[in-house]
Amino acid sequence: MSKPAPETLVTPRAPGRPRSEEARKAILQSTVELLKKFGFSDLSIESIAAHAGVGKATVYRWWPNKAALVIDAFVSVVGAELRYPSKGPALDVFRAQMERWVPIFNSPLGKVIAAVIGAGQSDPEILEAFRAHWVEPRRREARELISQSVKAGELRGDIDSETIMDILYGPLYLRLMVRNRPLTLEMVNEIFSVVLPGLKPR
């Protein structure tokens, strides 16, 4: 007759936020590391959880799907660069932020964003995650900036804010996805030289 297995001493987890926040950061870091190694298509929640030393349930506690996690991981690395400068005329602020986006979009992480957008064309869930976790937070800041600039007389008030954002950022996304020409700082200057007269009050 076999002897019963000896009891294993289990150290209870400390309750509260610190341990959870530690796991969340580990998941984000693991996601970034695995993205650089495997890319978006070959990445899985299972591999991220294993790399971070957590269970799949822990990952899904914060993110509903892979796309949402990938975008949050991206923002955790470049979030400070994505924010708008806090001072200056609106068009100068937009230009400064767009200039920051150029090296980011040209980096390996920029290819991840392009892959997410591409995958979203055939998967509505991925596209919705991209809108909710990437597009909308950026646009929320931009809308406020445009509103303040219209009140200050720096921008025309008869152009929809969404259209202004599309005009400025559309070329960046076009070159990110199509790669018909390089993404450069010179391109940003060309965008502003063309659209600046049309955005200022008449």
C-alpha positions in Angstrom: 0.0 0.0 0.0 1.5 3.3 -1.1 2.0 6.1 1.4 0.0 9.3 1.0 2.0 12.2 -0.5 3.3 14.6 2.1 1.5 17.9 2.4 3.1 20.8 0.5 3.6 23.9 2.4 2.0 26.7 0.5 2.9 30.3 1.3 -0.3 32.4 1.0 -0.3 35.3 -1.4 -0.5 38.7 0.1 -3.8 40.3 -0.9 -4.2 43.6 -2.6 -3.0 45.5 -5.6 0.8 45.2 -5.5 1.0 41.5 -6.6 -1.7 42.1 -9.3 0.1 45.1 -10.7 3.4 43.2 -10.7 1.7 40.4 -12.8 0.2 43.0 -15.1 3.6 44.6 -15.8 5.2 41.2 -16.3 2.5 40.4 -18.9 3.1 43.7 -20.8 6.9 43.2 -20.7 6.6 39.6 -22.0 4.3 40.7 -24.8 6.8 43.3 -26.0 9.7 40.8 -25.9 7.7 38.1 -27.7 6.4 40.6 -30.3 9.9 41.5 -31.2 10.8 37.8 -31.6 7.8 36.3 -33.2 5.6 39.2 -34.5 1.9 39.7 -34.1 0.5 36.7 -36.1 2.5 34.0 -34.4 2.0 35.5 -30.9 -0.5 33.7 -28.6 -2.0 34.4 -25.2 -0.7 31.0 -24.0 2.9 31.9 -24.9 2.6 35.3 -23.2 1.2 33.8 -20.0 3.9 31.2 -19.9 6.7 33.8 -20.5 5.2 36.0 -17.8 4.8 33.1 -15.3 1.0 33.6 -15.0 -2.1 31.7 -16.0 -4.2 32.5 -19.1 -7.0 33.6 -16.7 -4.8 36.3 -15.3 -4.2 37.7 -18.8 -7.9 37.7 -19.6 -8.6 39.5 -16.4 -7.3 42.7 -18.0 -7.5 42.1 -21.7 -10.3 40.6 -23.7 -8.1 39.5 -26.6 -4.6 39.5 -28.1 -5.0 42.7 -30.0 -6.0 44.7 -26.9 -3.0 43.3 -25.0 -0.6 44.0 -27.9 -1.7 47.6 -28.2 -1.5 48.2 -24.5 2.0 46.7 -24.5 3.0 49.0 -27.3 1.7 52.0 -25.4 3.5 51.0 -22.3 6.8 51.3 -24.2 6.1 54.5 -26.2 3.3 56.1 -24.2 5.3 59.1 -23.2 6.3 59.8 -26.8 2.7 59.5 -28.0 1.3 62.2 -25.7 0.9 65.8 -27.1 3.3 68.4 -25.8 1.5 70.5 -23.2 2.3 74.0 -24.4 2.3 75.9 -27.7 0.0 76.7 -30.6 -2.0 73.7 -31.7 -0.3 73.2 -35.1 3.1 73.4 -33.5 2.0 70.8 -31.0 0.6 68.5 -33.7 3.8 68.8 -35.7 6.0 68.0 -32.7 3.9 64.9 -31.9 3.9 63.7 -35.6 7.7 64.1 -35.7 7.9 61.7 -32.7 5.7 59.2 -34.5 8.1 58.9 -37.5 10.9 56.9 -35.7 8.3 54.9 -33.8 6.4 53.9 -36.9 9.8 53.1 -38.5 10.8 50.8 -35.6 9.9 47.1 -35.2 7.0 48.1 -33.0 5.7 50.1 -35.9 5.5 46.9 -37.9 3.4 45.5 -35.1 0.8 48.3 -35.4 0.7 47.8 -39.2 0.1 44.0 -38.6 -2.7 44.7 -36.2 -4.4 47.1 -38.6 -3.9 44.5 -41.4 -5.4 41.7 -39.3 -8.3 43.9 -38.4 -9.5 44.1 -41.9 -10.7 40.6 -41.7 -11.4 40.4 -38.0 -13.8 43.0 -36.5 -12.8 42.2 -33.0 -9.2 43.1 -33.7 -10.2 46.3 -35.4 -12.5 47.3 -32.5 -9.6 46.7 -30.1 -7.4 48.9 -32.2 -9.9 51.7 -32.2 -10.6 51.5 -28.5 -7.1 51.1 -27.2 -5.1 53.0 -29.7 -7.1 55.4 -31.9 -9.6 56.8 -29.4 -7.2 57.7 -26.6 -5.1 59.6 -29.1 -8.1 61.3 -30.7 -9.6 62.2 -27.4 -6.5 64.4 -26.6 -6.5 65.8 -30.1 -10.2 66.8 -30.0 -9.6 68.8 -26.8 -6.5 70.5 -28.3 -8.4 71.4 -31.4 -11.3 72.8 -29.4 -9.0 75.0 -27.3 -7.3 76.2 -30.5 -10.5 77.1 -32.2 -11.5 79.2 -29.1 -8.1 80.9 -29.2 -8.5 81.8 -32.9 -5.6 79.5 -34.0 -7.7 77.1 -36.1 -10.8 77.5 -38.2 -14.0 76.5 -36.4 -15.8 75.4 -39.5 -13.8 72.2 -40.1 -14.8 69.1 -38.2 -12.1 68.0 -35.8 -12.1 64.4 -37.1 -11.4 65.7 -40.6 -8.4 67.8 -39.3 -7.0 64.7 -37.7 -7.5 62.6 -40.8 -5.8 65.2 -42.9 -2.7 65.4 -40.6 -2.3 61.8 -39.7 -3.7 60.0 -42.7 -0.4 60.3 -44.7 1.6 58.7 -41.8 -0.7 55.7 -41.7 -0.7 55.4 -45.5 3.1 55.1 -45.6 3.1 52.8 -42.5 0.7 50.4 -44.3 1.5 50.7 -48.0 5.2 51.5 -47.7 5.0 53.3 -51.1 7.5 55.9 -49.8 9.7 56.3 -46.7 8.3 57.8 -43.5 10.5 60.8 -42.9 10.6 64.1 -41.0 10.7 65.9 -44.3 7.3 64.3 -45.1 5.9 65.9 -41.9 7.2 69.3 -43.0 5.6 68.8 -46.4 2.2 67.9 -44.9 2.2 71.1 -42.8 3.3 73.3 -45.7 0.3 72.1 -47.7 -2.4 72.1 -45.1 -1.4 75.0 -42.9 -3.0 77.7 -45.0 -6.3 75.8 -45.1 -6.5 75.2 -41.3 -5.8 78.8 -40.1 -8.6 81.3 -39.8 -9.3 83.3 -42.9 
